[in-house]
Amino acid sequence: MSGGAGMEGVGGQGERVVAIARLWLGTPYRHQASLRSVGCDCLGLIRGVWAEVTGTPAAEPGPYAPDWAERAGRERLIEAARAHCGEDLPRSEALPGDILVFRWRSGCAAKHAGILSAPGRFIHAYEQAGVVDSPLTPAWSRRVAAVFRFPPAA
């Protein structure tokens, strides 16, 4: 199975994903939440945008602690993204609207996610700022572990 959408129609789908993600800007950070304007974490942002883009609720991840990736011992975030979006894409094929999954350190499980909003920018939620559109600086870029595309809208 390949990434979520073929090249035809990707632009319109990606623009829609980014437009929906931008509606989440300013949402406060709340661990395990996924409610626009109320609160979310990085996974909650992806789940909320997923529900709006696909028209179906995202799978419920169950409770998870802030240090879940350190304790998990496996790539739960990447595994979940593959289950929902198909195989990850080469980083060189990333387009606005794609999901970026980040790994803080080599040898550790990936534990952060965001949505590419434009070349060199991404929307994500983090504890110190809530949902923001940030530059994809070299410090962020080198931590991208995988890229996924949302499946076509229903």
N, C-alpha and C positions, 0 to 999 in steps of 0.2 A: 504494500500500500504506500502510496506517495503522499507528500504534503497535502494539506487540506484543499487547496484550490489550484486548478490549472492556471496557466498564465492569462488566458482569456478571462476577462472580468475581474482580475485581481485588483486593478486600480480602483474600480468602483467599490468593491468590497473593502479594500484597505482604507479608502477615504471614509466610508461609513463607520468602520471600526474606530478610526481616529476621532471622528466627530462625536461618537458616543463616549469614548474615553475622555474627551475634553469636557464633557458634561460632569464628570467626576472630579475635575480640578477643584481644590479647596476642601474636599471631603476630609474630615479629621481622621487621623490614624486611630483605629480600634482593632486590637488583636482579635482575629477570627470573625470579624464582622464583614458584611458585604451589602451595605445599604448606602446608596448614593446620597450625599449631603448629610448623612448621619454618621457613618464611620465604616472604615474598611482597612484591611492590611493589604499587602501586595497580592496575595492569593484572592482575597475578597474582591479586589478591583478586577482581576482577570475573570473571576466567576460572574461578577455583575455585568461586565461588558459582554461576556459570553451569552448570558441569558437574553440580553437585548438584541444582540446580533443574530443569534441562531433561533430565537423564539422558544427555546427550551431551557429550563433551569439547569445550571451546572451541577455536576455530581457533588454531593455533600462530602467533604473530606473527613468529617468526624472531628473530635477535639484534637488539638495539637498544641504543644507547649512552644514557647518562643525558641527553645533550643532543640526543636524536633529534628532538624537535619543533623545535628551533631550526634544525636542519640540513635537515629534511624539505621545508620550503617548501610543504607542503599539510596539510590537516586529516586526517591518517591515523587518529587516534583517533575522530573523529566519523564518518568514512567507514566504519570498521569497525563502530561501533555501529549505524549505519543498515543495514549489510549483515546484521547479526544480529537487530536489533530492529525494523526498519522506521523510518519517519520520526520525527524527534524531536517531542516534545510541547510545547505551550506551558508555560512555567514555572508558570503559574497552575494547571495540571492535575497537577502533581507530587504523587505519593502515596508514603507509606512503601513501600519495596521498589523504587522507581525508581532508575535509574542517573543520577547527576549527572556531567557532564563540565565541567571547569573550564579557563578560559583565564587565564593570569597577567596578560597585558597585551594591550591592543587591538592588532591587527595581527600578533599572534603566534599560532601554532597552539595549539590546546587540548592540554594535556599531563598532566592529572591527572583521576582519576575516583574516585567513591565511591558509596555507596548510601544514599539517604535512609532513615533509621531511624525517625524520628518527625518531627512538625512541628518545624522548627528544629534538627534534629540529623542527622548523617550519619556513616556508618562508612567509613573509608578507611585506607590505609597510607601512611605517609611516613617518610622516612629517620630523623628524630630520635626517633620513638616507636613504630614498627611499626603494627599495626592498632589503631585507637582509635575510639571513638564521640565525635565532637566537636560542639560547638555550631556551627550554621550561622550564624556571626556575620555582620554586614554586610560585613566584609572578604572572607569566603568567598562569601556570597550574591551580591555584585556580580560575582563571577568565574564564575558558572555560565554556560556557553556553550550547553549543550544538556541536555535531559532525555529519557531513553529508558525504556521499560518492557520488562521481561523478557517473552518470548513465553510463552504458556500451557505448563504442564508437559506432557510427553508422557504 
